[in-house]
Amino acid sequence: MAPLAWRLRAEGFDAEVFGYDSVFGGPEAAIPRLIDHLQSTGGPIGLVGHSLGGVIALETLRQAPDLPVPRVVCLGSPLRGSLTARNLASHPWSVHALGRSGPLLLSGCAAWQGPAQVGVVAGNVARGFGRLLARFEGESDGTVSVEETRLAGLADHCIVAASHTGLVFSADAARQAANFLRHGRFAHPETRGTGAGTLPGAAAGTRADNGRAGAME
């Protein structure tokens, strides 16, 4: 997540990376740690989660809805469950690949009803390990289909030209994440150049009011 955090800092955010062990620790260990960390921040902080990180971010806010998190951006997160994970789970050795994150990857999240605004950036460049395990209908980032990222209750959704891993390195994904953290919506083609909906810099706040962002994968 370091490249994404670097780009968010370049956009004026005080970005930090929250790490966790997705295989051996899983959500059960990550969620309490994230709750404790967010409670200690002393002020509003936006979250940007890649893949499982976005799912964990939403589950954290579902368990602790009063956390000071006004907005969440999920990058390529299988919020409706992962076909790749379900196909992987059919193999006896999958427990070593999915680990303790398996149940959450298989089931996904319920429709979002929390107070935080949630936006999703999906990729549509189909390169990745998932293509060996799943045949996606429609666009995908090679690991997660675009439809798997669409969850009822989202504030906004957009698609960028990036693979699943590439979302972390994508300048477009970072700009869209920054736009959502500032304005609660993405910069769609029809809104670019029309005020608050534009990409950062056109009608964005100063560096001082960009705030903080936590990135997690």
BELDAPE-V522482 format. One record per residue. N is the residue number from 1. PHI is phi in whole degrees, -180 to 180 (* if undefined). Layout:
# BELDAPE-V522482
N_PHI / N_PHI
This chain:
# BELDAPE-V522482
1_* / 2_-58 / 3_-61 / 4_-67 / 5_-61 / 6_-62 / 7_-66 / 8_-67 / 9_-64 / 10_-64 / 11_-83 / 12_103 / 13_-91 / 14_-87 / 15_-98 / 16_-135 / 17_-106 / 18_-105 / 19_-103 / 20_-158 / 21_-94 / 22_-74 / 23_-90 / 24_-91 / 25_-92 / 26_71 / 27_-60 / 28_-60 / 29_-89 / 30_-72 / 31_-63 / 32_-60 / 33_-64 / 34_-67 / 35_-60 / 36_-60 / 37_-65 / 38_-68 / 39_-68 / 40_-90 / 41_-73 / 42_77 / 43_-178 / 44_-62 / 45_-146 / 46_-87 / 47_-115 / 48_-127 / 49_-120 / 50_-99 / 51_57 / 52_-60 / 53_-58 / 54_-68 / 55_-64 / 56_-65 / 57_-60 / 58_-68 / 59_-66 / 60_-63 / 61_-73 / 62_-70 / 63_-78 / 64_-134 / 65_-67 / 66_-90 / 67_-63 / 68_-78 / 69_-122 / 70_-78 / 71_-145 / 72_-132 / 73_-115 / 74_-107 / 75_-106 / 76_59 / 77_-86 / 78_-78 / 79_-67 / 80_-104 / 81_92 / 82_-116 / 83_-64 / 84_-58 / 85_-66 / 86_-65 / 87_-68 / 88_-64 / 89_-66 / 90_-76 / 91_-97 / 92_-62 / 93_-86 / 94_-64 / 95_-60 / 96_-77 / 97_-87 / 98_-87 / 99_58 / 100_-76 / 101_-85 / 102_-52 / 103_-57 / 104_-71 / 105_-69 / 106_-75 / 107_-91 / 108_74 / 109_-111 / 110_-75 / 111_-51 / 112_-78 / 113_-132 / 114_-78 / 115_-72 / 116_-72 / 117_-80 / 118_-122 / 119_-124 / 120_-123 / 121_-107 / 122_-105 / 123_-103 / 124_-130 / 125_-102 / 126_-80 / 127_-126 / 128_156 / 129_-62 / 130_-60 / 131_-65 / 132_-80 / 133_-115 / 134_-146 / 135_-106 / 136_-85 / 137_-93 / 138_87 / 139_-73 / 140_-154 / 141_-100 / 142_95 / 143_-128 / 144_-127 / 145_-77 / 146_-60 / 147_-64 / 148_-69 / 149_-93 / 150_-91 / 151_-123 / 152_-60 / 153_100 / 154_-67 / 155_-77 / 156_-164 / 157_-150 / 158_-145 / 159_-125 / 160_-125 / 161_-81 / 162_-157 / 163_-83 / 164_-60 / 165_-69 / 166_-63 / 167_-60 / 168_-69 / 169_-100 / 170_-74 / 171_-66 / 172_-64 / 173_-63 / 174_-65 / 175_-65 / 176_-67 / 177_-61 / 178_-62 / 179_-63 / 180_-69 / 181_-61 / 182_-80 / 183_-114 / 184_80 / 185_-158 / 186_-91 / 187_-92 / 188_-77 / 189_-53 / 190_-75 / 191_-106 / 192_-67 / 193_86 / 194_-124 / 195_94 / 196_-64 / 197_-83 / 198_-80 / 199_-66 / 200_-51 / 201_112 / 202_-80 / 203_-145 / 204_-88 / 205_-73 / 206_-75 / 207_-59 / 208_-68 / 209_-106 / 210_-73 / 211_86 / 212_-112 / 213_-142 / 214_-109 / 215_-108 / 216_-146 / 217_-124
